[in-house]
Amino acid sequence: MTTTKYVARLDGKIIGKRSTKARKYSHALVVQHIEDVACQVAYNRSAEWQKLDRKNFNYICEKAAAGIDHPHYWGDDAKRTNEHAADAAVAAAGLEAYIEARRQEAITSFERRKANGGFQPFVATWCGRPDLAQKAISTFTGPACRFVAIVAAEIV
């Protein structure tokens, strides 16, 4: 079976490439996220994110208090012991340290994405029919999305 190579273009520029032996594509969904929104989310975590952080912290504390026999520690004794020790360290550091660590992870992730061109248009998905591309739009739209466009998948 031969390999078919596809490209997706936006404004004449190749945005994505795809090779396949079995599938046929007619369209691609091109998405671009808004850098400022991602920056705001990373640097100024909302109350909703902090609520989730608190919930996760409480769960980590619950696991740490239960010891290595907690059902969510799995694997051999060394792995369970290491995971328990990490959870115990998080619990000992406290909630504020945990929330700040999550914030720093979000900032690091945002800065890495920014440095790697993560806010340029990209192909989010490839589709075999126009109606499937249209249906997929709702998956990728939202307040963090600059635009979503359906483009033709070209065989090269």
Z-matrix of the N, CA and C atoms (Angstrom, degrees):
N
C 1 1.452
C 2 1.533 1 108.35
N 3 1.308 2 117.49 1 135.34
C 4 1.466 3 121.61 2 -177.47
C 5 1.524 4 110.56 3 -86.12
N 6 1.295 5 114.22 4 155.84
C 7 1.453 6 121.49 5 178.20
C 8 1.524 7 109.37 6 -92.14
N 9 1.317 8 115.89 7 131.48
C 10 1.461 9 121.48 8 175.80
C 11 1.520 10 107.79 9 -102.66
N 12 1.334 11 116.01 10 131.61
C 13 1.459 12 120.84 11 179.59
C 14 1.519 13 109.19 12 -107.53
N 15 1.338 14 115.16 13 134.37
C 16 1.462 15 122.15 14 -179.12
C 17 1.526 16 109.59 15 -121.24
N 18 1.328 17 115.40 16 152.33
C 19 1.459 18 121.88 17 169.67
C 20 1.525 19 107.98 18 -132.04
N 21 1.314 20 114.79 19 153.68
C 22 1.459 21 121.56 20 172.80
C 23 1.524 22 107.00 21 -120.46
N 24 1.329 23 115.94 22 131.41
C 25 1.467 24 120.83 23 -178.53
C 26 1.528 25 109.85 24 -117.69
N 27 1.316 26 114.38 25 145.23
C 28 1.459 27 122.00 26 172.43
C 29 1.521 28 106.22 27 -130.64
N 30 1.310 29 116.26 28 121.59
C 31 1.464 30 121.93 29 -177.28
C 32 1.530 31 111.40 30 54.29
N 33 1.343 32 116.36 31 39.15
C 34 1.453 33 121.81 32 177.29
C 35 1.519 34 114.87 33 81.72
N 36 1.317 35 117.96 34 -9.27
C 37 1.467 36 122.02 35 -177.80
C 38 1.530 37 108.89 36 -98.03
N 39 1.343 38 116.10 37 136.00
C 40 1.468 39 119.95 38 177.50
C 41 1.526 40 108.87 39 -71.34
N 42 1.325 41 115.23 40 123.01
C 43 1.461 42 122.10 41 -178.20
C 44 1.528 43 110.57 42 -101.44
N 45 1.330 44 117.08 43 -32.60
C 46 1.452 45 119.89 44 -178.09
C 47 1.507 46 111.98 45 -152.76
N 48 1.334 47 115.78 46 155.39
C 49 1.460 48 122.93 47 177.71
C 50 1.520 49 108.08 48 -130.44
N 51 1.326 50 114.85 49 150.50
C 52 1.460 51 119.90 50 -179.65
C 53 1.514 52 108.55 51 -153.73
N 54 1.324 53 116.53 52 138.74
C 55 1.466 54 122.00 53 174.53
C 56 1.515 55 108.24 54 -121.02
N 57 1.324 56 115.92 55 143.81
C 58 1.460 57 120.16 56 178.24
C 59 1.514 58 110.16 57 -152.35
N 60 1.318 59 115.20 58 151.13
C 61 1.466 60 120.46 59 175.34
C 62 1.523 61 110.85 60 -101.57
N 63 1.328 62 117.35 61 -24.54
C 64 1.459 63 119.89 62 -171.36
C 65 1.523 64 114.44 63 -113.92
N 66 1.306 65 118.17 64 -33.17
C 67 1.467 66 120.23 65 -172.92
C 68 1.516 67 112.20 66 -94.42
N 69 1.315 68 114.65 67 156.80
C 70 1.466 69 121.87 68 175.29
C 71 1.525 70 107.01 69 -120.18
N 72 1.332 71 116.42 70 130.81
C 73 1.455 72 121.55 71 -179.64
C 74 1.518 73 110.22 72 -115.92
N 75 1.319 74 115.28 73 142.31
C 76 1.457 75 119.83 74 176.38
C 77 1.525 76 111.19 75 -116.13
N 78 1.329 77 116.91 76 -23.08
C 79 1.465 78 121.54 77 -175.30
C 80 1.523 79 111.08 78 -144.14
N 81 1.324 80 114.36 79 159.18
C 82 1.459 81 122.19 80 173.05
C 83 1.522 82 107.83 81 -132.51
N 84 1.305 83 115.63 82 148.97
C 85 1.460 84 121.44 83 178.16
C 86 1.530 85 107.38 84 -103.53
N 87 1.325 86 116.51 85 114.98
C 88 1.458 87 121.95 86 -179.31
C 89 1.530 88 108.42 87 -99.32
N 90 1.324 89 115.64 88 131.62
C 91 1.460 90 122.20 89 -176.08
C 92 1.523 91 108.86 90 -128.10
N 93 1.319 92 115.88 91 146.35
C 94 1.460 93 121.04 92 170.66
C 95 1.511 94 108.01 93 -135.36
N 96 1.337 95 115.74 94 126.92
C 97 1.459 96 120.75 95 178.53
C 98 1.528 97 110.36 96 -89.53
N 99 1.322 98 115.76 97 158.24
C 100 1.461 99 121.98 98 -178.82
C 101 1.528 100 109.18 99 -90.56
N 102 1.309 101 116.25 100 117.93
C 103 1.459 102 121.83 101 -177.62
C 104 1.531 103 111.95 102 -60.45
N 105 1.333 104 117.53 103 -42.40
C 106 1.467 105 120.55 104 -177.44
C 107 1.525 106 112.47 105 -62.64
N 108 1.319 107 116.55 106 -36.38
C 109 1.471 108 120.22 107 178.75
C 110 1.523 109 109.60 108 -67.32
N 111 1.324 110 117.25 109 -45.11
C 112 1.463 111 120.96 110 179.28
C 113 1.527 112 111.05 111 -63.31
N 114 1.320 113 116.88 112 -37.66
C 115 1.464 114 121.64 113 177.30
C 116 1.525 115 110.47 114 -63.25
N 117 1.317 116 116.20 115 -45.77
C 118 1.469 117 121.31 116 179.43
C 119 1.526 118 110.83 117 -60.94
N 120 1.330 119 116.93 118 -42.81
C 121 1.467 120 121.11 119 179.84
C 122 1.519 121 110.62 120 -64.41
N 123 1.330 122 117.10 121 -41.49
C 124 1.463 123 120.80 122 -177.39
C 125 1.529 124 112.18 123 -70.36
N 126 1.327 125 116.77 124 -47.37
C 127 1.459 126 120.30 125 -173.30
C 128 1.524 127 113.45 126 -83.65
N 129 1.303 128 118.42 127 -25.67
C 130 1.470 129 121.98 128 -177.66
C 131 1.521 130 109.26 129 -127.71
N 132 1.325 131 115.83 130 76.54
C 133 1.467 132 119.75 131 -176.20
C 134 1.523 133 109.81 132 -62.77
N 135 1.313 134 115.17 133 130.38
C 136 1.460 135 121.91 134 -176.40
C 137 1.522 136 111.55 135 -72.52
N 138 1.311 137 114.81 136 168.28
C 139 1.462 138 121.20 137 177.46
C 140 1.525 139 110.61 138 -59.86
N 141 1.329 140 116.66 139 -33.96
C 142 1.471 141 119.91 140 178.58
C 143 1.524 142 111.33 141 -64.17
N 144 1.345 143 116.64 142 -42.61
C 145 1.461 144 119.70 143 177.32
C 146 1.521 145 110.44 144 -64.66
N 147 1.346 146 116.62 145 -41.65
C 148 1.465 147 119.41 146 -179.44
C 149 1.528 148 111.29 147 -66.41
N 150 1.323 149 116.46 148 -32.96
C 151 1.468 150 120.15 149 175.71
C 152 1.533 151 109.86 150 -63.65
N 153 1.324 152 116.64 151 -43.67
C 154 1.460 153 120.73 152 177.28
C 155 1.533 154 110.56 153 -64.60
N 156 1.333 155 117.28 154 -41.14
C 157 1.468 156 120.75 155 177.36
C 158 1.528 157 110.50 156 -59.38
N 159 1.339 158 117.28 157 -42.82
C 160 1.469 159 120.84 158 178.57
C 161 1.533 160 111.24 159 -61.82
N 162 1.324 161 115.15 160 -43.29
C 163 1.468 162 120.07 161 179.58
C 164 1.534 163 110.01 162 -62.26
N 165 1.332 164 116.91 163 -45.52
C 166 1.461 165 120.66 164 178.79
C 167 1.526 166 111.55 165 -64.33
N 168 1.339 167 116.82 166 -40.49
C 169 1.464 168 120.63 167 178.26
C 170 1.525 169 110.48 168 -61.52
N 171 1.317 170 116.79 169 -44.09
C 172 1.473 171 119.98 170 179.13
C 173 1.523 172 111.11 171 -61.14
N 174 1.321 173 116.79 172 -38.39
C 175 1.462 174 120.41 173 178.25
C 176 1.531 175 110.70 174 -66.53
N 177 1.325 176 116.91 175 -42.21
C 178 1.468 177 120.69 176 177.89
C 179 1.528 178 109.76 177 -60.66
N 180 1.323 179 116.53 178 -42.05
C 181 1.471 180 120.52 179 178.42
C 182 1.529 181 111.05 180 -63.55
N 183 1.320 182 115.95 181 -40.30
C 184 1.466 183 120.81 182 178.07
C 185 1.532 184 110.68 183 -61.00
N 186 1.334 185 116.11 184 -45.43
C 187 1.464 186 119.87 185 178.64
C 188 1.526 187 110.93 186 -63.82
N 189 1.330 188 116.39 187 -43.62
C 190 1.467 189 119.96 188 -178.20
C 191 1.530 190 110.74 189 -63.11
N 192 1.339 191 116.66 190 -39.87
C 193 1.463 192 120.36 191 -179.75
C 194 1.523 193 111.88 192 -67.77
N 195 1.324 194 117.65 193 -31.37
C 196 1.467 195 121.28 194 -178.19
C 197 1.527 196 112.66 195 -76.14
N 198 1.310 197 117.75 196 -20.94
C 199 1.463 198 120.24 197 -179.55
C 200 1.520 199 111.97 198 87.96
N 201 1.333 200 115.77 199 -175.82
C 202 1.468 201 120.28 200 -172.73
C 203 1.527 202 113.03 201 -70.30
N 204 1.311 203 117.71 202 -8.63
C 205 1.467 204 119.71 203 178.42
C 206 1.528 205 112.74 204 -87.30
N 207 1.351 206 117.22 205 0.73
C 208 1.465 207 119.66 206 175.76
C 209 1.529 208 108.20 207 -57.29
N 210 1.341 209 119.27 208 138.22
C 211 1.465 210 121.02 209 -174.41
C 212 1.530 211 115.50 210 -61.62
N 213 1.335 212 118.27 211 -18.39
C 214 1.460 213 118.81 212 179.79
C 215 1.521 214 113.81 213 -90.29
N 216 1.338 215 116.97 214 0.44
C 217 1.467 216 119.98 215 167.42
C 218 1.515 217 105.64 216 -94.11
N 219 1.301 218 116.99 217 121.87
C 220 1.461 219 119.72 218 -179.12
C 221 1.517 220 109.45 219 -134.35
N 222 1.301 221 115.05 220 166.84
C 223 1.457 222 120.82 221 -177.63
C 224 1.512 223 110.21 222 104.12
N 225 1.327 224 115.22 223 -166.90
C 226 1.464 225 118.67 224 -179.12
C 227 1.538 226 109.75 225 -74.36
N 228 1.327 227 115.17 226 172.62
C 229 1.469 228 119.97 227 -175.84
C 230 1.529 229 112.42 228 -59.03
N 231 1.324 230 116.99 229 -39.09
C 232 1.474 231 120.05 230 -178.87
C 233 1.532 232 110.68 231 -63.65
N 234 1.329 233 116.74 232 -43.95
C 235 1.469 234 120.53 233 -179.91
C 236 1.524 235 110.36 234 -65.05
N 237 1.316 236 117.26 235 -45.59
C 238 1.476 237 120.93 236 -179.89
C 239 1.527 238 110.45 237 -63.25
N 240 1.334 239 116.31 238 -40.10
C 241 1.466 240 120.70 239 179.79
C 242 1.523 241 110.74 240 -64.92
N 243 1.340 242 117.25 241 -42.53
C 244 1.476 243 121.06 242 179.12
C 245 1.527 244 111.41 243 -64.58
N 246 1.333 245 116.91 244 -43.96
C 247 1.465 246 119.97 245 178.95
C 248 1.525 247 110.80 246 -64.29
N 249 1.333 248 116.38 247 -40.07
C 250 1.463 249 119.64 248 178.76
C 251 1.522 250 110.37 249 -64.63
N 252 1.327 251 117.31 250 -42.09
C 253 1.471 252 120.62 251 179.77
C 254 1.528 253 110.72 252 -62.43
N 255 1.342 254 117.17 253 -40.25
C 256 1.469 255 120.65 254 178.17
C 257 1.523 256 110.26 255 -64.24
N 258 1.329 257 117.10 256 -43.78
C 259 1.465 258 120.20 257 178.43
C 260 1.518 259 111.52 258 -65.00
N 261 1.329 260 117.06 259 -39.95
C 262 1.467 261 120.60 260 178.86
C 263 1.530 262 110.76 261 -63.25
N 264 1.339 263 116.75 262 -37.65
C 265 1.471 264 120.64 263 178.07
C 266 1.523 265 110.65 264 -66.09
N 267 1.335 266 117.49 265 -40.58
C 268 1.468 267 121.31 266 177.37
C 269 1.522 268 109.44 267 -63.05
N 270 1.318 269 116.88 268 -45.84
C 271 1.464 270 121.07 269 -179.81
C 272 1.529 271 110.68 270 -61.85
N 273 1.323 272 116.88 271 -41.14
C 274 1.466 273 120.64 272 -179.20
C 275 1.525 274 111.59 273 -67.33
N 276 1.319 275 117.76 274 -33.44
C 277 1.470 276 121.31 275 -179.12
C 278 1.523 277 111.53 276 -69.14
N 279 1.316 278 117.14 277 -29.52
C 280 1.459 279 120.68 278 176.01
C 281 1.518 280 114.07 279 100.45
N 282 1.340 281 113.88 280 164.96
C 283 1.463 282 121.96 281 -175.46
C 284 1.520 283 112.61 282 -61.75
N 285 1.327 284 118.16 283 -47.09
C 286 1.470 285 120.13 284 -177.07
C 287 1.524 286 111.62 285 -61.58
N 288 1.322 287 116.73 286 -39.44
C 289 1.468 288 120.08 287 177.92
C 290 1.526 289 110.34 288 -65.66
N 291 1.327 290 116.75 289 -38.04
C 292 1.466 291 120.73 290 178.54
C 293 1.527 292 110.57 291 -64.70
N 294 1.332 293 116.66 292 -46.41
C 295 1.466 294 120.38 293 179.66
C 296 1.527 295 110.47 294 -61.95
N 297 1.316 296 117.83 295 -42.11
C 298 1.461 297 121.19 296 179.05
C 299 1.535 298 111.01 297 -65.88
N 300 1.324 299 116.80 298 -37.53
C 301 1.471 300 119.98 299 177.87
C 302 1.526 301 110.41 300 -64.14
N 303 1.324 302 117.64 301 -40.67
C 304 1.478 303 120.70 302 177.57
C 305 1.526 304 109.51 303 -64.31
N 306 1.336 305 117.46 304 -39.91
C 307 1.467 306 121.38 305 178.56
C 308 1.527 307 110.18 306 -62.71
N 309 1.323 308 116.85 307 -44.32
C 310 1.467 309 120.37 308 179.59
C 311 1.529 310 111.05 309 -65.05
N 312 1.332 311 117.72 310 -36.12
C 313 1.466 312 120.57 311 175.81
C 314 1.525 313 110.52 312 -63.54
N 315 1.332 314 116.95 313 -40.80
C 316 1.462 315 120.88 314 179.04
C 317 1.524 316 110.63 315 -65.07
N 318 1.318 317 117.38 316 -41.31
C 319 1.464 318 121.87 317 178.49
C 320 1.528 319 110.59 318 -63.89
N 321 1.321 320 116.40 319 -46.33
C 322 1.466 321 121.13 320 179.55
C 323 1.524 322 110.52 321 -60.92
N 324 1.318 323 116.65 322 -43.52
C 325 1.462 324 121.22 323 178.96
C 326 1.529 325 110.89 324 -62.73
N 327 1.330 326 116.84 325 -44.60
C 328 1.468 327 120.74 326 178.35
C 329 1.522 328 111.15 327 -61.30
N 330 1.327 329 117.24 328 -47.82
C 331 1.469 330 120.93 329 -177.79
C 332 1.521 331 111.24 330 -64.30
N 333 1.334 332 117.99 331 -37.86
C 334 1.461 333 121.61 332 177.16
C 335 1.525 334 110.07 333 -65.20
N 336 1.320 335 115.74 334 -43.89
C 337 1.471 336 120.22 335 179.33
C 338 1.525 337 110.65 336 -62.64
N 339 1.320 338 116.33 337 -42.96
C 340 1.464 339 121.47 338 179.17
C 341 1.534 340 110.62 339 -62.03
N 342 1.325 341 116.45 340 -44.97
C 343 1.467 342 121.04 341 -179.06
C 344 1.530 343 111.99 342 -65.26
N 345 1.322 344 116.70 343 -29.45
C 346 1.461 345 121.44 344 -178.27
C 347 1.527 346 113.09 345 -93.20
N 348 1.337 347 117.65 346 13.00
C 349 1.462 348 120.77 347 177.81
C 350 1.514 349 113.61 348 74.24
N 351 1.316 350 116.71 349 27.02
C 352 1.458 351 121.95 350 -175.51
C 353 1.514 352 116.00 351 -69.81
N 354 1.318 353 117.48 352 -2.69
C 355 1.467 354 119.52 353 179.37
C 356 1.529 355 111.49 354 -111.84
N 357 1.326 356 115.02 355 17.59
C 358 1.460 357 121.40 356 173.36
C 359 1.536 358 107.61 357 -88.56
N 360 1.317 359 118.24 358 159.32
C 361 1.467 360 119.61 359 176.32
C 362 1.531 361 111.04 360 -59.48
N 363 1.324 362 116.31 361 144.69
C 364 1.464 363 121.65 362 179.19
C 365 1.523 364 109.05 363 -147.09
N 366 1.326 365 115.97 364 160.41
C 367 1.463 366 120.49 365 176.33
C 368 1.524 367 107.65 366 -83.09
N 369 1.324 368 115.26 367 115.68
C 370 1.461 369 120.43 368 179.52
C 371 1.525 370 111.57 369 -81.75
N 372 1.330 371 116.46 370 -34.63
C 373 1.466 372 120.45 371 178.68
C 374 1.518 373 110.03 372 -160.65
N 375 1.318 374 114.87 373 155.25
C 376 1.461 375 122.79 374 176.38
C 377 1.522 376 107.42 375 -109.01
N 378 1.334 377 117.02 376 141.97
C 379 1.468 378 121.35 377 -175.75
C 380 1.530 379 110.35 378 -130.75
N 381 1.312 380 114.55 379 149.50
C 382 1.455 381 120.66 380 -179.11
C 383 1.516 382 113.92 381 -92.73
N 384 1.340 383 116.27 382 -11.53
C 385 1.473 384 119.87 383 179.86
C 386 1.524 385 108.46 384 -143.84
N 387 1.336 386 117.12 385 151.79
C 388 1.471 387 120.09 386 -179.91
C 389 1.527 388 112.70 387 -62.64
N 390 1.331 389 118.15 388 -35.81
C 391 1.465 390 119.64 389 -179.34
C 392 1.528 391 111.35 390 -66.45
N 393 1.328 392 117.22 391 -32.37
C 394 1.464 393 119.92 392 177.25
C 395 1.528 394 111.15 393 -70.14
N 396 1.322 395 116.05 394 -36.75
C 397 1.468 396 120.16 395 176.01
C 398 1.523 397 109.96 396 -63.99
N 399 1.320 398 116.15 397 -43.07
C 400 1.468 399 120.88 398 179.40
C 401 1.529 400 110.30 399 -62.59
N 402 1.311 401 116.07 400 -42.16
C 403 1.467 402 121.19 401 179.90
C 404 1.535 403 111.26 402 -64.70
N 405 1.327 404 116.86 403 -36.52
C 406 1.465 405 121.55 404 -177.61
C 407 1.521 406 113.17 405 -70.16
N 408 1.322 407 117.37 406 -18.77
C 409 1.463 408 120.45 407 -178.56
C 410 1.522 409 111.68 408 -54.91
N 411 1.324 410 117.40 409 -42.12
C 412 1.469 411 120.21 410 -176.27
C 413 1.526 412 112.10 411 -63.24
N 414 1.314 413 117.54 412 -25.51
C 415 1.457 414 121.50 413 178.77
C 416 1.527 415 111.34 414 -68.42
N 417 1.317 416 116.71 415 -30.07
C 418 1.463 417 120.50 416 -171.40
C 419 1.522 418 114.46 417 -109.51
N 420 1.318 419 118.89 418 -1.14
C 421 1.455 420 119.80 419 178.70
C 422 1.520 421 110.18 420 -89.08
N 423 1.298 422 116.26 421 154.57
C 424 1.453 423 121.58 422 178.97
C 425 1.513 424 110.44 423 162.28
N 426 1.332 425 116.40 424 -179.51
C 427 1.466 426 119.96 425 -175.31
C 428 1.529 427 114.04 426 -65.59
N 429 1.317 428 118.51 427 -18.73
C 430 1.461 429 120.79 428 -179.25
C 431 1.523 430 112.35 429 -93.82
N 432 1.331 431 116.87 430 4.36
C 433 1.460 432 121.96 431 -174.86
C 434 1.528 433 110.90 432 -103.85
N 435 1.328 434 116.86 433 123.14
C 436 1.460 435 120.97 434 176.06
C 437 1.521 436 109.62 435 -73.23
N 438 1.334 437 115.79 436 -47.30
C 439 1.462 438 118.81 437 176.25
C 440 1.522 439 110.25 438 -159.98
N 441 1.317 440 113.98 439 159.63
C 442 1.465 441 123.92 440 172.51
C 443 1.523 442 105.77 441 -130.78
N 444 1.314 443 117.41 442 129.69
C 445 1.464 444 120.68 443 -179.46
C 446 1.518 445 110.37 444 -134.96
N 447 1.325 446 115.02 445 141.33
C 448 1.460 447 120.38 446 173.17
C 449 1.519 448 107.05 447 -95.32
N 450 1.337 449 116.07 448 126.55
C 451 1.454 450 121.35 449 178.91
C 452 1.522 451 108.92 450 -125.92
N 453 1.317 452 115.90 451 159.02
C 454 1.467 453 120.69 452 178.54
C 455 1.521 454 110.47 453 -72.45
N 456 1.321 455 115.59 454 140.72
C 457 1.464 456 121.22 455 172.00
C 458 1.523 457 106.90 456 -88.76
N 459 1.327 458 116.00 457 118.72
C 460 1.464 459 121.06 458 -176.52
C 461 1.525 460 109.75 459 -100.38
N 462 1.315 461 116.14 460 134.92
C 463 1.467 462 120.63 461 174.47
C 464 1.525 463 108.21 462 -81.93
N 465 1.326 464 115.87 463 131.07
C 466 1.475 465 120.68 464 179.59
C 467 1.512 466 110.75 465 -118.30
